[in-house]
Amino acid sequence: MGLSKKFNEDKMSDIPTKLEGSKIYIQKLPVTFEFAKQLFDIVEVNRNHILPWLDWALPEVTAKAEDEYNFALFADEDWQAQKRFEFAIFKQGTTELLGGICLMRRNNKRDRVAEIGYWLKKEATGHGYMLEAVSLLEKFAYGLGYERLVIRNDVDNIPSKKVAEKAGFTFEGIERHGHYDQQNDKFVDINVFSKLRDEIEK
């Protein structure tokens, strides 16, 4: 897609809902209660692994499978509006759910800026799954016309930082007190990484 093409003029039917990699594939978050139950069970087992970095894993935020189902409904609305694209990550050749990855539009549409967020269950870490998921999602994002992608993570979240670095994102600096940590009732500093369109098309 060239820059002369209007941003996000794609028809929804033209936007892929499944992207294939060698180790994993990512698929649009299913809007079914069966999947919501599967997702909730993984979150429940992995709360201590997820919670230092992601407030949505707090028990009062994600307390039951219904919460995950409602989230999927909201995510589907955002997908249709092309504001946010939520994907589930699965192990290639299976239906084993590994985690999730998301593309979120930031700023005004004309700025063509989006942020990538991601998580994996504990047993799925260390296998290169997230690195491949990020690669798939950034190509998806640039295909939609985004110019700049951002990854933000807590300065103490070393695994997430390594993913951004290995994916070729440039470290721009630290956003001081860039996030309020609900669990620990404090502000934390955030790493900011970015990648531009021409850095993936080389």
C-alpha positions as CSV (number, residue, x, y, z in Angstrom):
1,M,0.0,0.0,0.0
2,G,1.5,3.3,-1.0
3,L,1.2,6.5,0.9
4,S,-1.0,8.0,-1.8
5,K,-3.7,5.5,-0.9
6,K,-6.2,6.8,1.6
7,F,-5.5,5.5,5.1
8,N,-7.9,2.7,6.2
9,E,-10.0,2.8,3.0
10,D,-9.8,-1.0,3.0
11,K,-13.1,-2.8,3.2
12,M,-13.4,-5.0,6.3
13,S,-13.6,-8.0,4.0
14,D,-10.2,-7.2,2.7
15,I,-8.6,-7.2,6.2
16,P,-7.1,-10.6,7.0
17,T,-8.4,-12.2,10.2
18,K,-5.7,-14.9,10.3
19,L,-1.9,-14.6,9.8
20,E,0.4,-17.6,9.5
21,G,3.9,-18.0,10.8
22,S,6.2,-21.0,11.1
23,K,5.9,-21.5,14.8
24,I,2.5,-19.8,15.5
25,Y,-0.5,-18.3,13.8
26,I,-2.5,-15.3,15.0
27,Q,-6.3,-15.1,14.6
28,K,-8.9,-12.5,15.2
29,L,-10.2,-12.9,18.8
30,P,-13.2,-15.3,18.6
31,V,-16.4,-14.0,19.9
32,T,-17.7,-17.1,21.6
33,F,-18.3,-18.0,25.2
34,E,-16.4,-21.3,24.6
35,F,-13.3,-19.4,23.7
36,A,-13.8,-16.9,26.5
37,K,-13.8,-19.8,29.0
38,Q,-10.6,-21.1,27.5
39,L,-9.0,-17.7,27.7
40,F,-10.1,-17.1,31.2
41,D,-8.8,-20.5,32.4
42,I,-5.3,-19.5,31.0
43,V,-5.4,-16.1,32.7
44,E,-6.5,-17.7,36.0
45,V,-3.5,-20.0,36.0
46,N,-1.1,-17.3,34.8
47,R,-2.2,-14.3,36.9
48,N,1.0,-14.1,38.9
49,H,3.0,-14.2,35.6
50,I,0.9,-11.5,33.9
51,L,0.0,-9.2,36.8
52,P,3.3,-7.4,37.3
53,W,2.8,-5.8,33.9
54,L,-0.9,-5.9,32.8
55,D,-3.6,-4.5,35.0
56,W,-6.4,-6.3,33.1
57,A,-5.3,-9.5,34.8
58,L,-6.4,-8.1,38.2
59,P,-9.0,-10.4,39.8
60,E,-11.5,-7.5,40.1
61,V,-11.1,-6.7,36.4
62,T,-11.1,-10.3,34.9
63,A,-13.0,-12.2,37.5
64,K,-14.9,-14.7,35.4
65,A,-15.3,-16.1,31.8
66,E,-18.1,-13.6,31.2
67,D,-15.6,-10.8,31.6
68,E,-13.5,-12.2,28.8
69,Y,-16.6,-12.7,26.6
70,N,-17.6,-9.0,27.1
71,F,-14.1,-8.0,26.3
72,A,-14.3,-10.0,23.0
73,L,-17.6,-8.2,22.2
74,F,-15.9,-4.8,22.7
75,A,-12.9,-5.9,20.8
76,D,-15.1,-7.0,17.9
77,E,-16.7,-3.5,17.8
78,D,-13.3,-1.9,17.8
79,W,-12.2,-4.2,15.0
80,Q,-15.2,-3.2,12.8
81,A,-14.3,0.5,13.5
82,Q,-10.7,-0.2,12.7
83,K,-9.6,1.2,16.1
84,R,-8.1,-1.9,17.6
85,F,-7.2,-5.3,16.2
86,E,-7.1,-8.1,18.9
87,F,-5.6,-11.4,17.9
88,A,-5.2,-14.7,19.8
89,I,-1.9,-16.5,19.4
90,F,-2.0,-20.2,18.7
91,K,0.8,-22.8,18.3
92,Q,1.2,-23.6,14.6
93,G,-0.7,-26.7,13.5
94,T,-2.7,-26.9,16.8
95,T,-5.5,-25.1,18.6
96,E,-3.3,-24.5,21.7
97,L,-3.8,-21.0,22.9
98,L,-0.5,-19.3,23.8
99,G,-1.5,-15.7,24.5
100,G,-2.6,-12.5,22.7
101,I,-1.4,-9.6,20.6
102,C,-3.1,-6.4,19.7
103,L,-2.7,-3.4,17.4
104,M,-4.2,-0.2,18.8
105,R,-4.6,3.0,16.9
106,R,-3.0,6.0,18.7
107,N,-3.5,9.8,18.2
108,N,-5.5,11.1,15.2
109,K,-6.1,8.8,12.3
110,R,-4.0,11.0,10.0
111,D,-0.9,10.5,12.2
112,R,-0.9,6.8,11.2
113,V,0.5,5.7,14.6
114,A,-0.4,2.4,16.3
115,E,0.8,0.6,19.4
116,I,1.5,-3.1,19.7
117,G,0.6,-4.9,23.0
118,Y,1.2,-8.5,23.8
119,W,1.3,-11.3,26.4
120,L,2.0,-15.0,26.6
121,K,1.2,-17.7,29.2
122,K,4.3,-18.6,31.2
123,E,5.0,-22.0,29.6
124,A,5.0,-20.4,26.1
125,T,7.8,-18.0,26.9
126,G,11.3,-18.5,25.6
127,H,10.4,-20.2,22.3
128,G,10.4,-17.2,20.0
129,Y,6.6,-17.2,19.7
130,M,6.1,-13.6,20.5
131,L,8.9,-12.4,18.2
132,E,7.2,-14.1,15.3
133,A,3.8,-12.7,16.4
134,V,5.2,-9.2,16.4
135,S,6.6,-9.7,12.9
136,L,3.3,-10.9,11.6
137,L,1.4,-8.0,13.2
138,E,3.8,-5.3,12.0
139,K,3.4,-6.4,8.4
140,F,-0.4,-6.4,9.0
141,A,-0.2,-2.9,10.4
142,Y,1.9,-1.4,7.5
143,G,-0.5,-3.1,5.1
144,L,-3.3,-1.0,6.7
145,G,-1.3,2.1,6.1
146,Y,0.3,2.8,9.5
147,E,3.6,4.8,9.4
148,R,4.8,4.4,12.9
149,L,4.5,1.5,15.3
150,V,5.2,1.7,19.0
151,I,5.9,-0.8,21.8
152,R,5.7,0.4,25.3
153,N,6.7,-1.7,28.4
154,D,7.5,-1.3,32.0
155,V,11.2,-0.6,32.5
156,D,11.4,-3.7,34.7
157,N,9.7,-5.9,32.1
158,I,12.9,-7.4,30.7
159,P,11.3,-10.1,28.5
160,S,9.0,-7.6,26.8
161,K,12.0,-5.3,26.3
162,K,14.0,-8.1,24.7
163,V,11.1,-8.8,22.2
164,A,11.1,-5.2,21.1
165,E,14.8,-5.1,20.7
166,K,15.0,-8.4,18.8
167,A,12.1,-7.3,16.6
168,G,14.3,-4.4,15.4
169,F,12.4,-1.6,17.2
170,T,14.4,1.5,18.1
171,F,14.6,2.5,21.8
172,E,13.5,6.1,22.0
173,G,13.7,6.7,25.7
174,I,11.9,6.4,29.0
175,E,8.4,7.9,29.6
176,R,8.7,8.8,33.2
177,H,5.7,7.8,35.3
178,G,4.0,6.8,32.0
179,H,1.7,4.2,33.6
180,Y,-0.3,3.9,36.8
181,D,0.2,0.4,38.3
182,Q,-3.2,-0.4,39.9
183,Q,-1.9,-3.5,41.7
184,N,0.8,-1.7,43.6
185,D,-0.8,1.8,43.7
186,K,2.2,3.6,42.1
187,F,3.4,5.2,38.9
188,V,6.0,3.4,36.9
189,D,8.4,4.4,34.2
190,I,7.8,3.1,30.6
191,N,10.3,2.2,27.9
192,V,9.3,3.5,24.4
193,F,10.3,1.6,21.3
194,S,9.3,2.4,17.7
195,K,9.6,1.2,14.1
196,L,8.8,3.1,11.0
197,R,7.3,1.9,7.7
198,D,10.5,2.2,5.7
199,E,12.4,0.2,8.3
200,I,10.3,-2.9,7.6
201,E,10.2,-2.4,3.8
202,K,14.0,-2.4,3.4
